[in-house]
Amino acid sequence: MKRRNFLLNIFLGIFAFIFGYTIKKEGVNLFLQPVDSTMVKGEDGKLIAHKIKVLTEQTEEVGKNIQSHFINVLFPPTPLKAYDSNNTDKENTEILQDIIDYASANNKVVFMPSGYYMTTSPLTIPSKQGFELRGAGNRNTVILPQHQGNVIEIVKGQSHVIKDIKIEHTESSKDKYTGIYVKDSLLITIDNVTIIFPKNGITFEGGTYVSDVSNLYIYKFKEKGIYLKSTGTGDFTSPNGNNFLIKYIRGHGEKASNSYAIYIEDGSVNNFSHGQLSDCDTAIYSEKGIRNYFEKFWIENTKTHIEILGGTAHINSHGTFKNKIAEGAFVFSDSGPASPYSDLTQDLLKQDKALNALWFFNEGSGSTILDKSGNKKHATLQGTPTWVKDGSWGTGVHFNHSDGRKISIPIDTVDWTQPYTFIYNYNMFDNEDENAAPIGLYLTNSKENKYFCAGANVSSLSAGLYDGVVAEWPKSRPSGRYASRTIKNIWQFIYVDPIAKKVELIDPYGGGAKLQFTNNFPIKTPTKAFITGREHTTNTMEGIMSMAGFFQRKLSINEVYEIVNCTGRPFQQFDKSVQFSTVLVSPNKSNYKLTVNDDGTLTTTLI
């Protein structure tokens, strides 16, 4: 009997626990009765029901705060109207402006969900401090202006935020609008914004100070990507102390005249950094300004990289070698000051005993290319020499295998049985044909009917050999610039190791193409050596050679980076015929600029 009562008590206890009952004993009988939830207490002695009520009220309050802090343009509070595709574009523009004005007056954040928003006039941000306009991402929230002029404009604003939107052209606004215009404003934040086919991407005018632009993407601008504009009158006439963290600014191409990725009329202590500036007339233009900084850019496909007309600029970026520095302008880099008389240069690589040959192609006439390394490995121009002024640093040699304009080098330039690195810089006239024979080294021994060649184009590395019996051509390997459309200032660094039977591209743009051979390299003593590619009917390559050289060792990737990022011509300390200009002062106090030109002639100019 006791055992049965014990089991019954256990069963009732489990049942009560699961279904929320309590067990009450009256005499010998047990009763189940529902639990009063309002009377259940927690470990701290407080009623659970009270805690649930407080939590519910707090959750509702948070929800109200969230709802009241943001205004969704598709579901705004009364009396505001919603943006609706059934409205006309003009009506929707007025609705957006009403929402912006209301949000500014009531300290709300305007939120534009994913979608397309047509506008027929500028969206003007009120001057009251602290307005925010946010989208759902720079690909998801798209403003489509139907008009010319500014799309978003801020005048005399402070602490405003524009974030996560895309401004994209329509047929009526393409190349005719300015994405975001800011004038006489302070502490403006523009983040994660994309602007497509504008006339000007972003304009800061007048006294616009200490504002931040980050994650900026501007594609196919017509005139100016970033424009710092001076008002010319008053106490605060130019933008100062602003920061621009850039992803990409691209124009319509280097043939688009008067197009500038960054254009500064005036302004001081503005910082521009990171990203790529490309496909325009001039990458960086500064008319007047003090201590503006340009760092860590990649510049390509521009006629002029830097043009500084006055003031001071601090520049440490890749690709800054086609520059214009006017009288009275000063440029500083990591190596110190530069001026119109010293070019934009930095400390270059120290003399290397393994540097066997170095050619600058800056003689300007004749068929002999002097070896600047001092080893007397002078190169020779085959065919009719064609000197041009379109090289990477000015003077260069136009080569064309189809009509016999080739470049030959001494057959003992290096020991071909030991590892060596071949470096060269060239320009092309048009985008490469990926199926064409590459520009590079060609060694042949006509007596033994053998050859070896190794070359590269922008996209890939190729090499092959013939030992008199067997030909071996490993499959070409893609480089770090695969499918690039670069045609200017092309660097190649080809490492050949005859002992390990391999050829490698030391690629400063990422990746490393490598080719492994099974056969021994056949050329120990060539009868001919060329650096413009294989002697074959398939070699139709032409371009402008600006520099070449050989090391009897492998260059490190850091050395390659140092060469590629050199702001002047690398190894210029080896060129005895090219000296930086010197300023002389005559007894009558007149200043003269004394210059030794590429061709060795002396020029004296009264300053």
Buried (B, 14 or more C-beta within 10 A) or exposed (E): EEEEEEEEEEEBEEEBEEEEBEBEEEEEEBEEEEEEEEEEEEEEEEBEBEBEEEEEEEEEEEEEEEEEEBBBBEEBEEEBBEBEEEBEBEBBBBBBBBBBBBBBEEEBBBBBBEBEBBBBBBBBBBBBEEBBBBBBBBBBBBBBBBBEBBBBBBBBBBBBBBBBBBBBBBEEBBBBBBBBBBBBBBBBBBBBBBBBBBBBBBBBBBBBBEBBBBBBBBBBBBBBBBBBBBBEEEEEBBBBBBBBBBBBBBBBBBEBEEBBBBBBBBBBBBBBBBBBBBBBBBBBBBBBBBBBBBEEBBBBBBBBBBBBBBBBBBBBBBBBBBBBBEEEBBBBBEBEEBBBBBBBBBEBBEEBEEBBBBBBBBBBEEBEBBBBBEBEBEBBBBBEBBBBEEBBBBBBBBBBBEEEBBBBBBBEBBEBEEBBBBBBBBBBEEEBEBEEBBBBBBBBBEEBEBBBBBBBBBBBBBBBBBBEEEEBEBEBBBBBBBEBEBBBBBBBBBBBBBEEBBBBBBBBBEEBBEBEBEEEBBBBEBEBBBBBBBBEEEBEBBBBBBBBBBBBBBBEEEBBEBBBBBBBBBBBEBBEBBEBBEEEEEEEEEEBBBBBBBBEEEEEEEE
